[in-house]
Structures are given as C-alpha cells and as structure tokens.
Amino acid sequence: MKLIKTIRRALLKVGLLSLIAILSSGLSTLAYANDPIKIGYVSPQTGPLAGFGEADDYVIDSIREQFKDGLKIGDETYQIEIIVKDSQSNPNRAADVASELILKDEVDMILVSSTPETTNPVSDQCEVNEIPCISTVAPWQPWFFARGGNPGEGFEWTYHFFWGLEDVIANYTAIWESVDTNKKVGGLFPNDGDGNAWGDKNLGFPPVLADKGMTLNDPGRYQNMTDDFSAYIGAFKKDNVDIITGVMIPPDFTTFWTQAQQQGLKPKVVSIGKALLFPASVEALGDSGHNISTEIWWSPNHPFKSSLTGISSAELAAGYTESTKKQWTQPIGFVHALFEVAADVLKRSKDPQNASAIIDAVKTTNLDTIVGNINWSKGPMKNVAKTPLVAGQWRKSDGDFKYDLVITENGQAPNIPVAGKTELIE
C-alpha cells in the first residue's frame, strides 16, 4: 500500500526499520491506501412513495457488509462509505439532499432510485455539478425527456437503467387482449412525471391503444393525494369501460378503488403501475385486490444472479423475508443492482476518485446483474440501458402472506417464466 511504503522508506532513512515489527500491529487503521470512496444514495424512504424505499435498510446493510473489508481496485484497496438520504417523496427535498451529498459530503458518485420525482431532481443536480450519477426505477422516457434530454446529445454525467413505456404498454395490452373485454379503457394519469408520460398523446398509451382498436377515456390529469375520484368513476361508468389503467401512488389507488367499489364501478381488468407494486398496498384493499394486475420488473422467479455476491433472485428475496418477516418487494433487486453496477464501474475505472474516469467506465458497462444485463452501448438513448419487463396479477394465497404476485405475461421477456394465465376480476 502506498501509505505503508512511504512510512517504510522514512523509517529506513532514519535507521528505524526495526521498529516496523513493533508498529505493524498498529497499522491496521492504515490498511487502506487512500481516502474512502464515498457513494451517495437517495430514495423515497418516507412519504407517499415510501413503499419504494421499504427494503432499503436491508439492501444497504447487506451491501455494507459486502464492502466491510474494502473494495480492491487494481493494486489498491479502498474503504467504501455509503451515505443514505431520504427524498421524503418530495422533488425539492430530493434536489436538496443531492446538493448536500455533492457539496457537503463530497461524494464521488451518487446512486438514486424510484420514480421521476426522485431520480430527476437528483440527476439534474449531478449533471450541473459534474458528479457521476446512476439512477433506476423510473421508466426511461420521463427520466430522459422530462429533463430536457436531446436524443442526439444525451447527458454527460447521468446514466439510467430500467424499462420504458413501450414495455409496460406492450405488457398491459397483451394482458387485455388475452381476455374478453369491450376494449374500452379508462385512464388514471396524475399530473406528475409518470402520469404525464403515460398519458402522452405521442409517447404514451393513446397511440398504441388506437392502433389496437381500443378506445381510451382519459378524463384529464388529477393531483396526487386526491381524496375524491367520483368524476373519474362517473365518466368510466357512463362509458361502460371494461379496463382501467394508470400510474398512481399507493394512497391514491386505495382511495380510487374503495370509492369505485362503493359507487358500483365493476371493470373486468385493472392494470395499475406504481401503486400495485407492493404487497402492503394490495393488502390494504382487503379482498378486492384479487386478480388486479401490474408490471413486474423483478421477482424471485427472475433467472438472474448478483455479480457482487453470486446469490440468485430467489435467494435475495428469501433472505429479505427471513430477515424482516416481510414479503419480498420489487425494488429489492434494483437497489441491489445499483450497487452491483457501482462496484463494477469503480473496479474498471482508471481512477475511482476521478469523476471523468468513473463516467468513462460507466459508458463501457456490460454487466449481468440480478435484474438482467446492463449495457449502455445498446441504447435506446445514449444514457439509457433497458432491463426486462413482464406483468402479472395479485392472487389470494394460502401461504404465509395474503397475496402472491403471479407472472401471467412474458411476451417481452420470454426467458422469465410465467406461473399462470390472466384471469378476469370476479
């Protein structure tokens, strides 16, 4: 190590080499050759999006354990310091904590997860301050285009991996086409990054549904944390919609679905992004969560393993349940994958504490992770790497938990096995 070699040379100069043996027992604190590498991590751990951060403590603790003896990069070993910040489900707070990580904590890179309301302001802060940033758990279009991304140029310091609107639309429409409906779709799109993207007339659901002979009833954007969806329910009942879709935060879907039951809205299929990702959100619906569908980005059945620890998706999920006594949740895999990518990038960088060297390594990433292969050279944009997406339904379970999430559609990722067929809501 550089520091130990420097001490050795100094001791030789003054004839004190014999003291090395005496001092060696006290050099354990000098085992790392450089200042620690600081990694900032931001996610919504409180607030209405807290479901996305529910498993963060478990994943971060396991990563810290993995890095407890440092990370060997070339001939040197570096301490890894992970600094965690809560966005509180607030875009302004997300920007503030990112700025704090950059200017106060002086991190070498930032990792950020979960919805455009968190990923976008953090990414923007990193882009302005020229700090390497890797983000995930937001469809790539609202991450890229809502930040003013130019397809011909992209960004310099911020990179993203996840699926896109084209994938969730393909999965949802495949579910709808596999059952008998009148092809009338009711849309629930909030006035936020996800909602505006999903309902976009060019990039979102509308043009695809039109091509498939489906009609979309979109009553307009609503504000998150709305407490009355009667106007939407009335519009859907009047139009006799069989299918309801959208991208809602968990409290909003609970409100909508409770009011829909009370007001006699009875769709055959309900496919909702974001809100139905988490077991706790579905359990909050009581018995009315049976056969409600959602996208599935990661599960114990995904045939992938960690490049960092070697464990499989099934083992990671089981470890979480054993440790917390809670049901697995989808963000577990992607938060773990963020640190897989970070470790891989740092190992391949010529200087892991130089921002330009880190970004150069990010650009050449080609890594098989617990969420699939991540490779930014494949596009669809300069700064975007896509991961596979399937879809399925929540079904009542006789096991340890009230509902199981069953994969029923894998047309976009046939290597991920299905476990059943789509069924209509009873």
Beta strands, then each sheet from edge to edge (+ up, - down):
strand 1: 37-43
strand 2: 71-73
strand 3: 76-78
strand 4: 80-86
strand 5: 109-113
strand 6: 133-136
strand 7: 158-161
strand 8: 184-188
strand 9: 215-217
strand 10: 243-248
strand 11: 269-274
strand 12: 293-296
strand 13: 366-369
strand 14: 372-375
strand 15: 384-385
strand 16: 390-396
strand 17: 403-409
sheet 1: 4+ 1+ 5+ 6+ 7+ 15+
sheet 2: 2+ 3-
sheet 3: 9+ 8+ 10+ 11+
sheet 4: 12+ 16- 17+
sheet 5: 13+ 14-
end
